[in-house]
Amino acid sequence: MGKVQTESELFDHIGRMSRTNSVSQIFIPGKGTFTIVLQEEDPLSINAEVASAPRLRQMIQDSRARYP
């Protein structure tokens, strides 16, 4: 279990996580013990959500049109 004192230590700890090192416990003084689980999101799942939700698809198209 790692002890995290600062925000940068927390981000470094999370940054070292990978598919093979996907579960980690940390202790934050004054807050307690936390278990962090890395769950990789399938990039294709976003496309599937957009394809199945016409309103979401329209929102994304509107956003892209406004901010090219």
RAVENLIN-V305710 format. One record per helix or strand of 3 or more residues. SS is the DSSP state (@ for helix, = for strand). FROM is the first residue (numbers start at 1). LEN is the number of residues. Records with the same first field share a line. If there is no record, write none. Layout:
BEGIN
SS=FROM-LEN / FROM-LEN
END
This chain:
BEGIN
==2-3 / 23-6 / 32-6
@=7-9 / 43-10 / 54-13
END
